[in-house]
Amino acid sequence: MGAKVSVITINFNNVVGLKTTFESVINQDFTECEYVLIDGDSTDGSKEFLVEKSEKIDFWVSEKDQGVYDAMNKGILNSNGDFLIFLNSGDFFSGTDSISKMIVNSQGEDLVYGNILVRESGKSWIKKYPNRLNFRYFYFESLPHPACLISRRLFEHHGLYDTTLKIASDWKFFLLAVARNNCTYKYVDEAISTFSLDGLSSNKDNRLLLANERKSVMKKYFYFYYLAYYLYLKVFGKDMIYDPTD
């Protein structure tokens, strides 16, 4: 697949993580790659680091934003790749051939995704993903944006990330693209990126907000299927998570 890939990193006051992410991106062996960095007006030395490394960055900006998805949208609008991947500060590619592994296994699908190495409290494990996606999968899970190539045409068709959501906007994007609009996708059974469980959606204090945002999206776009699946889970005594009746 002859395609250009845009790696987009968003950062706010995480210069240590930013440096790790930066090194993993610029050392990729895939040559048709551009790097876009969106910083939220950090005050911890991140801006100075970006100035120092500006020759190796295709586009960067350091300015106040309206949150994570506003920053991600800025990255999309200032990128030129046929495919985009979001590798936020602190996350890093598992090897120098991470992008190449996805590209070589792809035949132009809308989404190409792999596995992630998860780190938490001194331990780590590989989180694997299924090769078949549907509403039932997204009821409980999402795709890993640090290990997912997203075709630009999906953003052109579906629009950018919904900035009214604080945590679940990338999940909403994947859910609608796959379960509502039947986009094409390909699973690559390789560990693509290393991800730290310290992000917004991983924070235990944000789990209620995440559940409420997901529920609002499912009620709006999939209400009857959502209700039927909830009742199915209830009958069989399974974890229901999102009650559509409240």
N, C-alpha and C positions, 0 to 999 in steps of 0.2 A: 504494500500500500504506500504510494508516494504521497505522503501527507506531512504537513508542518504541524508541530505540536507546540502549544503555548503552555508553559508551566507558570501558574499564578500563585504567588505567596502573599498572604496578608499578615500583617504584624502590628502589634501594639505593645511597646515596652517589654520586649522579649529579645534583647540583643543577643543573649547567649544562644537561645534556640534558633534565632535568625541566622547566625553564623553557621550552625550545623546544617540547617536546611540549604543555605546558599551553596556550601561545599558539595552537597550531594547532587544539586542540580547542575552546577557547572562542570561536574565530572562525568556526566552522562555521555555514553558513547554514541548516542543518536545525534546525528549532525543537524538535522532539520528541526531545530528546537530554539524557541525564543523564551526569554525569561522576563516576567512582569512582576514587579514588587509594589505592593500597596501598603504604605505605612500610615497609621492613624495619628500622625503628629506626636511620635514618641519623644520622651525626654530622658531616655536611659542610655543614649549613645547609638541607638539604631539608625537615626538619620545620618550621623557622622559616618557610620559604617557604609551606608548606601552611597554616600558621596565618594568614599574611598574606593568602592568597588563598581562605580558607575559604568566604567568601560566594559564590564562584563554583563551588564543588565540592559536589556533592550528598552524597557520603559520602567520608570519608578516615580513615585510621588509620595510626599509626606505631608498630610493635611488631615484635619479633623473630618470624621465621617459620622454616619448615623447608625453605626453598628456593623456586625460581621457581614451581613448580606449586602449592605450598601457598599462595603469595601470589595466584596467579591464581584459585585456588578461593575464597579470601576475597573477591575481587572479584566472582565470580559470585554468591556467597551474599548479598552486600550490594548487589546491583543489582536493578533492577525492569524493565529493558527487555525488549521482545519479542525483540530481537536484541542481541547483544553483539559488540563488537570490541575486541581487545587491542592497544593502542598503547603500548608500553613506553617508558620514559624514554630520550630520544635519538632515537626515531623520531618522525615527524611527518606529518600529512596533506599531500599535495602541493598542495592548493588548498582554498579555503574551501567548495567544493561537493563535496568528496570523498564524504561520507556521502550527500548528495543524489543523486549519480551512481549509487550502488548501489541506493538506494531506488527511484528512478524507473524503473530497469531491472528491478526485481524484481516477481514476482507471488506472493510468499509462500513461495518456496523455503526449504529448511532451511539452505542455505549460499548466500551471494552473495559472489563473490570477484572481485577485479580484479588489475591488475599492480602492481609496485612499482618504484620508482627505487632502485637499489642504489648505495651509495657505498662506495668502498674505496680507500685510499691516494691520495687526490686525484683519482680518476677516478670516473665514474658511468655507469650504463647502465640501460636499462629491461629488467626481467625479465618476460617474458610467460608466461602460463599457458594451458593447453589448455581448450577448451570441453567436452571429454569426459574423464571421470575413471574409472579402473579400477585393479585390483590392479597391473597392469604399470606404471602411472604412479607409484603410491606405492612401488613397489619401489626406485625411484631418487630420487623427489622427495617434496615435501609441498606444502601450501597455505600462503600467506603470512598468518599471523595478523594482521599490521598492515593487511591489505587484504581481510579476510574477515569478513563479517557472519555470525554463528552464531546460529541460532534457539535460544531458550531451551528449546524442547521437546526439542532434541537432548540437552541436559544432563539434562533431567528423565527422558529415556528411557535414556540411556547412562551417566548418572552424571558425576561431576566428573573432573578430570584425575588420572591415576594418579601419586601422589606417590612410588611406589617407583622410578619412572624419573627420571633426573636431566636428560635432554636431549630424549628422544624422545616425551614424553607427548602433546604436541599432535599430532605425526605419528600416533601410535597412535589418538587420538580421531578424526582425519579418516579414517584408513584403515578403521576399523571402521564408522564412520557411512556411508561411501560403498560400500566393497567388500563389506561383510558385511550391512549393513542397508538398502542401496539408498535412502539419503536423497535428496531432491531437491536440485538445485543449479543455479546460474546463473552464467555467466561474463560479466563486464562488461569489455570491452576498453578500459580506461582506466587511467592511472597514478593509483592511489589514495593511496599512501603512499610516503614516502622512508625507506629502511631502511639502517642502517649495519652493515657486516660485522664487528661486534666482539662479537656475542652469544655465548652458550655454545656453541650448535650450530655456529656459524660458525668458532669457534676451531680451528685446525688440530690443537692438542694434544688436542682432545676428539673427533676424528673416529673413533678406535677405539672409544671409549665409545658414541658414537652408533650405529656399525655394530653393535656387540654388543647394544645395547638393541633396535634394529630387528629384528635376527635373532631375538631371543628372542620378540618379539611375533609375527612371521610363523610361527615354528615352533609357537607355541601355538594360533594361530587359523586358519592357512592351510597347515598342513604339507604336504599332498599337492600342492596347487596350487603352493606355494612350491618344492617339490622338482622338480616337472615344469618349472617356468619356469627354474629354475637349470640343469637339464640341457639345456633348449632353448638357453639362452644359451651353454652350454659347447660344444655341437655346432657352433654358428655362430661361435664364437670371439669372442663379445661379452663386455663387462665384466660379471662375475658378482657381484662385491662380497660377497655374503653366502653363504657355503658352509653349507648346511643339515646337512652330514655331520660337522662338527667341533663 
